[in-house]
Amino acid sequence: MTSPIILSRVPFRLPLGGGSTDLPSYYERYGGFVFAVAINIYMDIFIKKPVSDDLVHMHYMKYESEPSAVLIKHTIGREALKMMEIKNKLLVSFNADTPSGTGLGSSGACSVGLLKALAAYKGIKMTNKEAAEQSFVLTRRLELPDGKQDPYVCALGGFVVLEIDKEGIVGIDKPKIASRIVNDFFGNTLFFYTGIRRDSEPLLVSQNRENVLELKHRIKEIGREIYQCFLEGNLDKFGLLMNEHWDIKKMMASEMTNVWLDEIYMTAKEGGAFGGKIMGAGGGGYFMFYCGQNKENVRLALQKYNMREMDFRVDELGARTRVIEL
């Protein structure tokens, strides 16, 4: 009998409010709040036992083949194997719908998906909440400046509210946003891929400065107000709050934006967008603009920038893993 194939799929996420208050430098002093949604683009991971050798094979943008997991250069892959106590005899392949460094939580999706897949490979049941917390442990072991948001939202799926206390304990709520409001949000929002990939680590590290932490108090307040907008269906107000959020976000680091990104933003506003922002740590990746009834005008205004428009929808399932016997 051949060995089974393990398939793991994890959605990426869109931050809607409170982003960056999930970083330890902030929540350990003030507590954090995040409102976000998982979307229908994915990190897919395939694992199986190799047939012809006992090596660790890892396929991603590169290909690695090593006799021991500790020699693997893919940092998340190596650390996940160590945490799950797998030393060799494994083939892992990663495939993502979007590149890393684009602000949609790729490291969180990657680590959640891999940990769940490795648990299934060992016959261990790992819940999505457990995978999220173990994913955060993994990033801390790697000394990455990542927050709680990415692994939790990617793992849990749907709309997610996270209340993070000073000890890092995460309170989770899965709010029931009315389907009409969900349809209005995705139907009246434009998403574009700028084509710019960036290393989020220096941007996240720069957000640990004392003056930046003070700015995050208002970021957290805006996040709570945005959450209420979704509960009440006041998405035009959400767009205006996102505009305020973007103004504050630009004050956190000079690398958050550039002349080209600022021009795109102003063009969208002139076309009728209520507000928008760059996803994640900033500096590139994906632009989101809430347009209300002005979506076509904004789309036409932005055509000259040749960005790729994306059609995002909510993913309700979160992380899932399947063992296939063939």
C-alpha positions in Angstrom: 0.0 0.0 0.0 1.3 3.4 -1.0 1.8 6.2 1.6 -1.0 8.8 1.9 -0.9 12.3 0.4 -1.6 15.2 2.8 -3.2 18.3 1.4 -3.5 21.5 3.4 -5.3 24.7 2.3 -5.2 28.0 4.2 -6.8 31.3 3.1 -5.0 34.6 3.2 -6.5 37.5 5.1 -7.6 41.1 4.7 -7.0 43.4 7.7 -10.1 45.7 8.2 -9.3 47.5 11.4 -6.8 47.6 14.3 -3.9 46.3 12.3 -0.5 46.4 14.0 -2.0 46.5 17.5 -1.5 42.8 17.4 2.3 43.2 17.6 3.8 42.2 21.1 5.4 45.7 21.4 1.9 47.2 21.6 -0.4 44.6 23.1 2.0 43.7 26.0 1.5 47.3 27.2 -2.0 48.3 26.1 -3.8 45.2 24.7 -4.7 44.8 21.1 -7.8 44.7 18.9 -8.1 43.3 15.3 -11.0 43.0 12.9 -10.2 41.1 9.7 -11.6 38.7 7.2 -10.2 35.6 5.4 -10.5 35.6 1.6 -10.6 33.2 -1.2 -6.9 33.1 -2.2 -4.9 30.3 -0.7 -1.6 28.8 0.4 -1.7 25.1 -0.6 0.7 22.6 0.9 1.3 19.0 -0.3 3.3 16.5 1.7 4.1 12.8 1.4 6.8 10.3 2.3 9.5 10.1 -0.4 9.9 6.7 -2.1 13.5 6.5 -3.3 15.4 8.1 -0.3 15.1 9.3 3.3 15.8 12.9 2.6 13.8 16.1 3.3 12.6 17.5 0.0 11.2 21.0 0.1 9.8 22.7 -3.0 8.9 26.4 -3.0 10.5 29.2 -5.1 13.6 27.1 -4.7 14.2 23.3 -4.3 16.0 21.9 -1.3 17.0 18.3 -0.7 18.8 17.6 2.6 19.5 14.5 4.8 18.2 16.3 7.9 15.5 18.9 8.6 17.9 21.1 10.5 19.8 21.8 7.2 16.8 23.2 5.4 17.1 26.9 4.6 13.3 27.6 4.3 13.0 29.1 7.8 9.3 28.3 8.5 9.6 24.9 7.0 12.7 24.0 9.1 11.2 25.3 12.3 7.9 23.6 11.7 9.7 20.2 11.2 11.6 20.8 14.4 8.5 21.6 16.4 6.7 18.5 15.1 9.8 16.4 15.7 10.2 15.3 12.1 13.9 14.8 11.2 13.8 13.4 7.6 11.8 11.2 5.2 9.5 13.9 4.0 8.5 15.7 0.8 6.9 19.2 1.1 5.6 21.4 -1.7 4.3 24.9 -1.3 2.0 26.7 -3.8 0.5 30.1 -3.1 -2.0 32.2 -5.1 0.0 35.4 -4.2 3.7 36.0 -3.6 5.1 36.5 -0.2 5.7 40.1 0.9 2.4 41.5 -0.4 0.6 42.2 2.9 -2.0 39.4 3.0 -0.5 37.3 5.8 1.6 34.8 3.8 3.9 33.7 6.7 0.9 33.1 8.9 -0.9 31.1 6.2 2.2 29.1 5.5 3.0 28.2 9.0 -0.6 27.3 9.9 -1.0 25.1 6.8 2.3 23.3 7.4 1.8 22.7 11.0 -1.7 21.2 10.4 -0.3 19.1 7.5 2.5 17.7 9.6 0.2 16.9 12.4 -2.1 15.0 10.0 1.0 13.2 8.6 1.8 12.0 12.2 -1.8 11.1 12.9 -2.4 13.9 15.3 -5.6 16.0 15.3 -4.7 19.7 15.5 -7.5 22.3 15.8 -7.4 25.5 13.9 -7.0 27.5 17.1 -4.1 25.3 18.2 -2.5 25.7 14.8 -2.8 29.5 15.1 -1.2 29.6 18.5 1.6 27.2 17.5 2.2 29.3 14.3 2.7 32.4 16.5 5.1 30.4 18.7 7.0 29.4 15.5 7.4 33.0 14.4 8.6 34.0 17.9 11.2 31.2 17.8 12.4 32.6 14.5 12.5 36.1 16.1 10.2 37.4 13.5 8.3 40.7 14.3 5.0 39.2 13.3 1.8 39.7 15.3 -1.2 37.5 16.3 -3.5 38.6 13.5 -2.2 36.5 10.5 -2.2 33.0 11.9 -5.5 33.4 13.7 -7.5 35.0 10.9 -6.0 32.6 8.3 -6.7 29.6 10.5 -10.2 30.5 11.6 -11.7 31.8 8.4 -14.6 34.2 7.8 -14.8 37.5 9.7 -12.8 37.5 12.9 -12.5 39.8 15.9 -9.4 39.4 18.1 -9.1 40.9 21.6 -5.5 40.4 22.7 -4.7 41.0 26.4 -1.4 42.1 27.8 -0.3 38.5 28.4 -0.9 37.7 24.7 -4.0 35.6 25.4 -6.4 35.9 22.4 -10.1 36.3 22.8 -11.9 35.2 19.6 -15.3 36.3 18.2 -16.7 35.1 14.9 -19.3 37.9 14.3 -22.3 37.2 12.1 -22.1 40.0 9.5 -25.3 40.2 7.6 -25.0 38.8 4.1 -26.3 42.1 2.6 -23.4 43.9 4.3 -20.8 41.3 3.2 -22.1 41.6 -0.4 -22.0 45.4 -0.3 -18.5 45.4 1.1 -17.0 43.1 -1.6 -19.2 44.6 -4.3 -18.3 48.2 -3.6 -14.6 47.7 -2.9 -11.8 47.6 -5.4 -8.6 45.5 -4.8 -5.5 45.9 -6.8 -2.1 44.2 -6.8 0.5 46.8 -7.3 3.2 44.3 -8.4 5.5 45.5 -5.6 6.8 42.9 -3.2 8.7 44.0 -0.1 10.3 42.7 3.1 7.8 43.4 5.9 10.3 42.8 8.7 12.0 46.2 8.7 8.6 47.9 8.4 7.2 46.0 11.3 10.3 46.6 13.4 10.0 50.3 12.8 6.5 50.2 14.3 7.9 49.4 17.7 9.2 52.9 18.3 7.6 54.8 21.2 6.1 57.6 19.1 4.6 55.0 16.8 3.0 53.1 19.7 1.2 56.3 20.6 -0.3 56.5 17.1 -1.6 53.0 17.5 -4.1 54.1 20.2 -6.1 55.8 17.5 -5.6 52.9 15.2 -7.2 50.6 17.8 -10.1 53.1 18.2 -10.7 53.2 14.5 -10.6 49.4 14.4 -13.5 49.2 16.9 -15.4 51.9 15.0 -14.9 50.0 11.7 -16.2 46.8 13.4 -19.4 48.7 14.4 -19.8 50.0 10.9 -19.9 46.3 9.6 -22.4 45.3 12.3 -24.6 48.3 11.5 -24.1 48.3 7.7 -22.7 51.8 7.6 -20.0 51.1 5.0 -19.6 54.6 3.8 -18.4 55.6 7.3 -16.1 52.6 7.1 -14.5 54.1 4.0 -14.0 57.4 5.7 -12.5 55.8 8.7 -10.1 53.8 6.4 -9.0 57.1 4.9 -8.1 58.4 8.5 -6.4 55.1 9.2 -4.2 55.5 6.0 -3.2 59.0 7.1 -2.1 57.7 10.5 -0.4 54.7 9.0 1.8 56.9 6.8 3.1 58.6 9.9 4.4 55.3 11.3 7.3 54.9 8.8 8.6 56.8 5.8 8.7 53.5 3.8 5.0 53.0 4.3 4.3 54.7 0.9 6.1 56.5 -1.9 5.3 59.1 -4.6 3.8 56.5 -7.0 1.6 54.9 -4.3 0.5 58.4 -3.1 -0.4 59.4 -6.6 -2.6 56.2 -7.0 -4.3 57.0 -3.7 -5.1 60.6 -4.7 -6.4 59.5 -8.1 -8.7 57.0 -6.4 -10.0 59.7 -4.1 -10.5 62.1 -6.9 -12.5 59.3 -8.7 -14.9 59.0 -5.8 -13.3 56.5 -3.4 -14.2 57.1 0.3 -10.9 55.8 1.5 -8.3 53.0 1.1 -5.0 51.6 2.2 -2.1 49.4 1.4 -2.5 46.0 3.0 -0.3 44.7 5.8 2.9 46.5 6.8 2.8 48.8 3.8 5.3 49.8 1.1 3.6 47.7 -1.7 1.5 44.6 -2.2 -2.3 45.2 -2.4 -4.3 48.4 -2.5 -7.9 48.3 -1.2 -10.4 51.2 -1.9 -13.9 51.4 -0.7 -15.9 53.2 -3.4 -19.6 53.0 -2.5 -21.6 53.7 -5.6 -18.5 55.2 -7.3 -16.8 51.9 -8.1 -16.9 52.3 -11.9 -15.6 55.9 -11.8 -12.7 54.8 -9.5 -11.9 51.8 -11.7 -11.7 54.0 -14.8 -9.5 56.6 -13.0 -7.0 53.9 -12.0 -6.8 52.1 -15.3 -3.7 54.1 -16.3 -1.6 52.5 -13.5 -1.9 49.0 -15.0 -2.4 47.3 -11.7 -4.1 43.9 -11.6 -7.6 44.0 -10.3 -8.5 41.2 -7.9 -11.9 39.7 -7.2 -11.9 38.8 -3.5 -14.7 37.1 -1.6 -14.9 35.8 2.0 -13.6 32.3 2.8 -15.6 30.9 5.7 -13.8 27.6 6.1 -10.4 28.7 7.3 -7.5 26.1 7.4 -8.4 22.6 6.3 -6.4 19.5 5.8 -7.2 16.2 4.0 -5.5 12.9 4.1 -5.9 11.1 0.7 -5.3 7.4 0.2 -4.7 6.6 -3.4 
